[in-house]
Amino acid sequence: MENTTYMRRRFVVYGLIGWCMEIIWTGLQSLFKRDAKLIGRTSIWMFPIYGLTVFFEPLCVKLKQRHIVFRGGVYTLCIFIIEFTTGSLLKKIGVCPWDYGKKRFSVKGLIRLDYAPAWFTAGLIFERLYHFLVKSSIGESKSSFS
């Protein structure tokens, strides 16, 4: 069993990186509205959702030798499942920070299929981050999943 200290550290790193990526993403969307302020937004609820990436680390190891398109597709599907599941739970208690209900490619207002390229890229970024973290002081010197 992997040392939980390393998993906790990576949970925090994934949460923080996810927050940063979301702030950049939402800030850049301001460009389409011609808003030069580039204000990015996120929610505290998103931190643990992005932190859940730590539980997909074994998947990164299993997919390591697969083609990038396959890996990215699997990550996209996983992200859609997590987004749908966590969004459903948060919606039930009235605190879901996103609502895609009026968007064209929305599924029950919880996921946007047109975001697939963004999630594909994010999945591959988190994969790279994982490989970096297990080689750094934030992760173990050798992954226990391999």
N, C-alpha and C positions, 0 to 999 in steps of 0.2 A: 504494500500500500504506500502510495506516495505521501511524503511529508506534507501535512495539511498547511503548514506555514507557507510553503512555496505556492500552494494552490490559492491560499488567501491573498498572497501578494499579487499573484497574476489576476485574480478576480478584480482586485482594486485597479490594477493597470488596465485591464480590458474595459472596466467601467469608465475610467478616466479618458482613455483613447476614444471609446465610443461617444462619450459626451463631446469631446473635441471635434470628432468627425461630424457629428450632428450639428454642432454650432456652425462649422464651416459650410456644411451642406445648406442649412437654412439661410445662412448669411449670403451665400452666393445666389440663392433663389431670388433675393432682393434685386439682383441685377435685371431679372426679367420684368420686374415691376418698376424699373428705372429709379430705384431707391438707392442713392449713393451712400447711405448710412451703413448698408450691409449688416444689419442687425441680425444676429443668429440667436436661435432659441432652443431650449431643451427643457426637460423636466427632471426633477430629482428621481422620479420613478424610473427613468431611463438608465440610471447608473446600475442598479442590480440586473436589469435586463441585459445590458451590454456585458456585465460581469459574468453572466451565464455562459459566455464563450468558453470559460475554463472547463466546462463539462464536455465540450466538443474537441478538446485536445486529442483524445484517443482517435477520433475520426481523422484528424490531420495526419496522424502517424500512419493510419491504415491507407489513406489516400495518397501518401507521399509519392509513390511511383506512377500514379495515374496521370493521364493527360490533363493539362491545365483547364481545358473546357469542361471535362468531366468533374474535376474538383470544384471549379467555380459553380457549376450547376448544382452539385450536391449542397454546397454551402448556401446557395440561393434558396433552395428548397427548405433547408433547415431553418434559415432566417425567417422565411415566410411562415413556417409552422410556429416558431417561437413568437413572432410578431402577432400572429392570429390568436394563439393561446393566451399570451400575456395580455393582449388587448381585450380579449373576451373577459378575462378575469377582472381587469381594471374597469372595464365598462360596467360590469355587474355591480361594482361598488361606487360607480359614478365618478371615477377619477382618471379615466383614460385620457392621456394628453394628446392623442391624435384622433382625428375623425375624417376619414376619406370618403364618407358617405355620398358626397356630391361629385366625386371624381369619376371619370369615365371608366377606368379599369379597376375600380374598387371591388373588393370582395367583402360584403357585409360591413363596409366602412372601416375595416380593420387592416387590410393590406391593399397595396396598389401593385398590380401586375406590371405596370409600366416602370416600376422601380427595380425590376429584375436586374438591369445592367448595373445599377448602383449597388445592389446587394451582392451581386456577383463579384464586383470589385472589392467591396468591403470584406467579403469572406476571404478573398485572397490576401488582403492586407492583414487581417487577423491571423491567417495562416503564417505569413511571414513573421509577424509579431511573435507568435508562439515559438517558432524556431529560433528567433533571436533571444527570447526570454529564457528558454531552457539552457542556452549557452552562456547566459549572463549571471550576474549575482542575484537576479530576481527569481531565477529558476534553478533547478538542480543542475549540476554539471553534466549529467546524463539523464535523459528522459526515462522514466520507469515504464513508459508505455511501449517502448520498442523492443 
